[in-house]
Amino acid sequence: MGSTRRTAIVAGVLFLVTEVAAIGGLALYRPVLHDTGYVLGSGADTRVFLGALCEFVLALAVTGTGAALYPVLRRRNEGAAIGYVCGRLLEAAVIVVGIISVLSVVTLRRQAEGTAAPTGADGSSLVTAGQALVAFHDWTFLFGPNFVLGANTLVLAGLMYTSRLVPRSIAVLGLVGGTMICASATAVLFGAYEQVSVAGSLAALPVFAWEVTLAVRLLGKGFDEGADTA
């Protein structure tokens, strides 16, 4: 097995890991993200920790896709390849910041649990602090797995399209997905709809389909290295 084929397999596996980890993290975070009084309740800390672990795996996999694809991409366009690696690092960094904000909510809840039951102003202050940390996570979720992801998708899909490393139909799906996720993030930014909503989910489907389709292609057939020189 050649090095390029191994690269395709590694990248394909990492893309699939990003999808599973992203969905798992969002599902496991649900109690802390949707319960405004989480810091005063009994909590679901184990579930949140598992979600944080999924998000950490996501950050590692996101970084890994950039590192794995760089040797192949740089032979087509070194500047764009470096940009893709840097973009994936930025995306992973934003995800990690979001993890820290969610875990900070758990810390607040445990501190409140270890003291006398907070009431009145103290309880309100804890709830406000918890909501602020959740809001911070929501903003990282908008800019990391949406704006930055969309930009990274456009860079990678553009490279795949011009070099024909994969069939152009797959690259076009990435271009559409990257454009839609950026447009959706802009709509959320200006309050058109909630990020976790039917509209937001529909806008994210093309980029999800792009990453899964690309992963299957890389695992099954690898890169079509001769296409750009034919």
C-alpha positions as CSV (number, residue, x, y, z in Angstrom):
1,M,0.0,0.0,0.0
2,G,1.5,3.4,-1.1
3,S,1.8,6.3,1.3
4,T,-0.9,8.3,-0.6
5,R,-3.3,5.4,-0.2
6,R,-2.6,5.3,3.5
7,T,-3.1,9.0,3.8
8,A,-6.5,8.7,2.1
9,I,-7.5,5.9,4.6
10,V,-6.4,7.9,7.6
11,A,-8.1,11.1,6.4
12,G,-11.3,9.1,5.6
13,V,-11.4,7.6,9.1
14,L,-10.8,11.0,10.7
15,F,-13.6,12.6,8.8
16,L,-16.0,9.9,10.0
17,V,-14.7,10.3,13.6
18,T,-15.5,14.1,13.4
19,E,-19.1,13.4,12.4
20,V,-19.7,10.8,15.1
21,A,-18.0,12.9,17.8
22,A,-19.8,16.1,16.9
23,I,-23.2,14.5,17.0
24,G,-22.4,12.6,20.2
25,G,-21.1,15.8,21.9
26,L,-24.1,17.8,21.0
27,A,-26.5,15.1,22.2
28,L,-24.7,14.6,25.5
29,Y,-24.4,18.3,26.3
30,R,-28.2,18.7,26.1
31,P,-28.9,18.9,29.9
32,V,-26.4,21.6,30.5
33,L,-27.2,23.6,27.4
34,H,-31.0,23.6,27.8
35,D,-31.6,23.6,31.6
36,T,-31.3,27.2,32.7
37,G,-31.1,26.1,36.4
38,Y,-28.5,23.4,35.8
39,V,-26.1,24.8,38.4
40,L,-28.8,24.6,41.1
41,G,-30.1,21.1,40.2
42,S,-28.9,17.5,40.7
43,G,-27.1,17.7,37.4
44,A,-26.0,15.1,34.9
45,D,-22.3,15.6,35.2
46,T,-21.2,12.2,33.9
47,R,-23.2,12.8,30.8
48,V,-21.6,16.2,30.3
49,F,-18.1,14.8,30.9
50,L,-18.8,12.2,28.2
51,G,-19.9,15.0,25.9
52,A,-16.7,17.0,26.7
53,L,-14.7,13.8,25.8
54,C,-16.5,13.6,22.5
55,E,-15.8,17.2,21.8
56,F,-12.1,16.7,22.6
57,V,-11.9,13.7,20.3
58,L,-13.6,16.0,17.7
59,A,-10.9,18.6,18.1
60,L,-8.2,16.0,17.7
61,A,-9.8,14.6,14.6
62,V,-10.3,18.0,13.1
63,T,-6.6,18.8,13.6
64,G,-5.7,15.3,12.2
65,T,-7.6,15.8,9.0
66,G,-5.6,18.9,8.2
67,A,-2.3,17.2,9.1
68,A,-3.1,14.1,7.2
69,L,-4.2,15.8,3.9
70,Y,-1.4,18.4,3.9
71,P,1.2,16.2,2.1
72,V,-1.2,15.5,-0.7
73,L,-2.7,19.0,-1.0
74,R,0.6,20.9,-1.0
75,R,1.6,19.3,-4.3
76,R,-1.4,21.0,-5.8
77,N,-1.4,24.4,-4.1
78,E,0.9,24.8,-1.1
79,G,-0.6,28.1,0.0
80,A,-4.1,26.8,0.1
81,A,-2.9,23.6,1.8
82,I,-1.2,25.6,4.6
83,G,-4.4,27.7,4.9
84,Y,-6.5,24.6,5.3
85,V,-4.2,23.2,8.0
86,C,-4.3,26.6,9.9
87,G,-8.1,26.8,9.5
88,R,-8.5,23.3,11.0
89,L,-6.3,24.3,13.9
90,L,-8.4,27.4,14.5
91,E,-11.6,25.3,14.4
92,A,-10.1,22.8,16.9
93,A,-9.0,25.7,19.2
94,V,-12.5,27.2,19.2
95,I,-14.0,23.8,20.0
96,V,-11.7,23.4,23.0
97,V,-12.7,26.8,24.3
98,G,-16.3,25.7,24.1
99,I,-15.5,22.5,26.1
100,I,-13.9,24.6,28.9
101,S,-16.9,26.8,29.1
102,V,-19.3,23.9,29.5
103,L,-17.0,22.2,32.1
104,S,-17.0,25.5,34.0
105,V,-20.8,25.2,34.4
106,V,-20.3,21.8,36.0
107,T,-17.7,23.3,38.4
108,L,-20.2,25.9,39.4
109,R,-22.8,23.3,40.1
110,R,-20.5,21.2,42.2
111,Q,-19.3,24.2,44.2
112,A,-23.0,25.1,44.9
113,E,-23.7,21.5,45.8
114,G,-20.9,21.4,48.3
115,T,-22.1,24.4,50.3
116,A,-25.4,25.4,51.9
117,A,-28.2,25.5,49.4
118,P,-28.0,28.9,47.7
119,T,-31.1,31.0,47.8
120,G,-32.2,34.4,46.8
121,A,-29.5,36.6,45.3
122,D,-26.8,33.9,45.6
123,G,-28.9,31.4,43.6
124,S,-29.7,34.0,41.0
125,S,-26.0,34.9,40.6
126,L,-25.1,31.3,40.1
127,V,-27.8,30.8,37.5
128,T,-26.7,34.0,35.7
129,A,-23.1,32.8,35.7
130,G,-24.1,29.4,34.4
131,Q,-26.2,31.0,31.6
132,A,-23.3,33.3,30.7
133,L,-21.0,30.3,30.3
134,V,-23.6,28.4,28.2
135,A,-24.0,31.5,26.0
136,F,-20.2,31.6,25.6
137,H,-20.3,28.0,24.4
138,D,-23.1,28.8,22.0
139,W,-21.0,31.5,20.4
140,T,-18.0,29.2,20.1
141,F,-20.3,26.6,18.5
142,L,-21.5,29.2,16.0
143,F,-18.0,30.4,15.0
144,G,-16.1,27.1,15.2
145,P,-18.3,24.3,13.7
146,N,-20.1,26.8,11.4
147,F,-18.2,29.8,10.2
148,V,-14.7,28.3,10.4
149,L,-15.9,24.9,9.3
150,G,-17.6,26.5,6.3
151,A,-14.5,28.3,5.3
152,N,-12.3,25.2,5.7
153,T,-14.8,23.2,3.6
154,L,-14.7,25.8,0.8
155,V,-10.9,25.7,0.7
156,L,-10.7,21.9,0.7
157,A,-13.6,21.4,-1.8
158,G,-12.0,24.1,-4.1
159,L,-8.7,22.2,-4.0
160,M,-10.4,18.9,-4.7
161,Y,-12.4,20.5,-7.6
162,T,-9.4,22.1,-9.3
163,S,-7.0,19.1,-8.8
164,R,-9.7,16.5,-9.4
165,L,-8.3,14.4,-6.5
166,V,-11.9,13.2,-6.1
167,P,-14.8,13.3,-8.6
168,R,-16.0,16.8,-9.2
169,S,-19.5,15.9,-8.1
170,I,-18.2,15.3,-4.6
171,A,-16.2,18.6,-4.7
172,V,-19.3,20.5,-5.8
173,L,-21.2,19.0,-2.8
174,G,-18.5,20.5,-0.6
175,L,-18.7,23.9,-2.2
176,V,-22.5,23.9,-1.8
177,G,-22.2,22.7,1.8
178,G,-19.5,25.2,2.8
179,T,-21.5,28.1,1.3
180,M,-24.7,27.0,3.0
181,I,-23.2,26.5,6.4
182,C,-21.6,30.0,6.2
183,A,-24.9,31.5,5.1
184,S,-26.8,29.8,7.9
185,A,-24.3,30.9,10.5
186,T,-24.7,34.5,9.2
187,A,-28.5,34.1,9.5
188,V,-28.1,32.9,13.1
189,L,-25.7,35.7,13.9
190,F,-28.4,38.2,12.9
191,G,-31.2,36.4,14.7
192,A,-33.1,34.9,11.7
193,Y,-33.4,31.6,13.6
194,E,-31.8,29.5,16.3
195,Q,-28.7,27.6,15.5
196,V,-30.1,24.3,16.8
197,S,-33.4,24.4,14.9
198,V,-35.0,22.8,11.9
199,A,-33.6,25.5,9.6
200,G,-30.1,25.2,11.0
201,S,-30.1,21.5,10.7
202,L,-31.3,21.6,7.1
203,A,-28.5,24.1,6.3
204,A,-25.9,21.8,7.9
205,L,-27.0,18.7,5.9
206,P,-25.0,19.4,2.8
207,V,-21.7,19.8,4.7
208,F,-22.5,16.7,6.7
209,A,-23.2,14.8,3.4
210,W,-19.9,16.2,1.9
211,E,-17.7,15.0,4.8
212,V,-19.4,11.5,4.9
213,T,-19.2,11.1,1.1
214,L,-15.6,12.3,1.0
215,A,-14.7,9.9,3.8
216,V,-16.4,6.9,2.0
217,R,-14.6,7.9,-1.3
218,L,-11.2,8.1,0.4
219,L,-11.7,4.8,2.3
220,G,-13.0,3.0,-0.8
221,K,-10.9,4.3,-3.7
222,G,-8.5,6.9,-2.3
223,F,-7.3,9.9,-4.4
224,D,-7.5,10.1,-8.1
225,E,-3.9,11.4,-8.4
226,G,-3.7,11.1,-12.2
227,A,-6.8,13.3,-12.9
228,D,-5.1,16.6,-12.5
229,T,-2.2,15.7,-14.8
230,A,-4.2,13.9,-17.5
